[in-house]
């Protein structure tokens, strides 16, 4: 099968969408399919790098790292059209969705889309939410997705949101898979000691960690607000905040204001190949985000054998099993209770680590790719049936 994946953002950028695309691309190639990625160039220059076609682009200031396609530069698009893919799988809703629609219409092939991002949580980036409100965002999403052949949603939460918007195309729930091998490799004692020395972590410190983008919608400030209650029980607690993002300085200021500098460590951006080491070092992964469509970091943590304590959100239904591989809290006081419970109980912590890995195995990139391929086959078949019916109707009228 010839499969075209389109996206506004791709390597070397690092985020959940890019990770999902990379895992899908690798698995599809491994299974023998012909796959190309059509994306915007992060440098602006048009070029081809193996199976990846980078279109000429320019920066726009409405969102960090946001870019749009340069009009009229269609040489690489025409090359992709000549290649004649069987199906197009778009991953973002901006420039490349429009390009995807153009190619799909040109070749009369099906166009499926993965809805990765709940934009209602990101509207403040658009001039403080003054350009588009939640209602307008929902209407735009409805119009865009109802013009496609099908939609992939990472969770039931996302599917239900799209249904509430009025999306009436087939919606397939396919949890995004991860490369489990990356997170199930071991960290050596020397590597752990090197990181601890660099971050000034003592041998007896108890480590909990947040890993991910440092943005307001991730609600890391709530974790910092709740941390002093944990510190009362564990003076040697260390919260690692692993990653970078636009909210970093505000969080650093909050740490100073709360006078918890000795208990919070900001690592900054970490190489993607090194991230597993921080999950492995932590006894608990913590997050208070409710803006996720799926929350790949939850699954990465579980895959690393790291129990999770998180704020309840519908996206974790079926992922975090209460008291088994982690805890979700609804009341703030529960956060401290669950952290203390895991840190004090060695048997519980070890059992949770084992259960975490078992659960993570359900989210392998291989299982993910197989489910996506099933959707491709179904949607290609439905598209052919639709074409046959249209031809019959046209011939009948003639």
Secondary structure, 3 states (H helix, E strand, C coil): CEEEEEECCCCCCCCHHHHHHHHHHHHHHHCCCEEEEEEECCCCCCEEECCEEEECEEECCCCCCCEEECCCCCHHHHHHHHHCCCEEEECCCCHHHHHHHHHHHHHCCEEEEEECCCHHHCHHHCHHHCCCCHHHHHHHHHHHHCCCCEEEECCHHHHHHHHHHCCCCCEEECCCCECHHHHHCCCCHHHHHHHHHHHCCCCCCEEEEEECCCCHHHCHHHHHHHHHHHHHHCCCEEEEEEECCCCHHHHHHHHHHHCCHHHEEEEECCCHHHHHHHHHHCCEEEECCCCCCCCHHHHHHHHCCCEEEEECCHHHCCCCCECCCEEEECCHHHHHHHHHHHHHCHHHHHHHHHHHHHHHHHHEHHHHHHHHHHHHHHHHHHHHHHHHHHHHHHHHHC
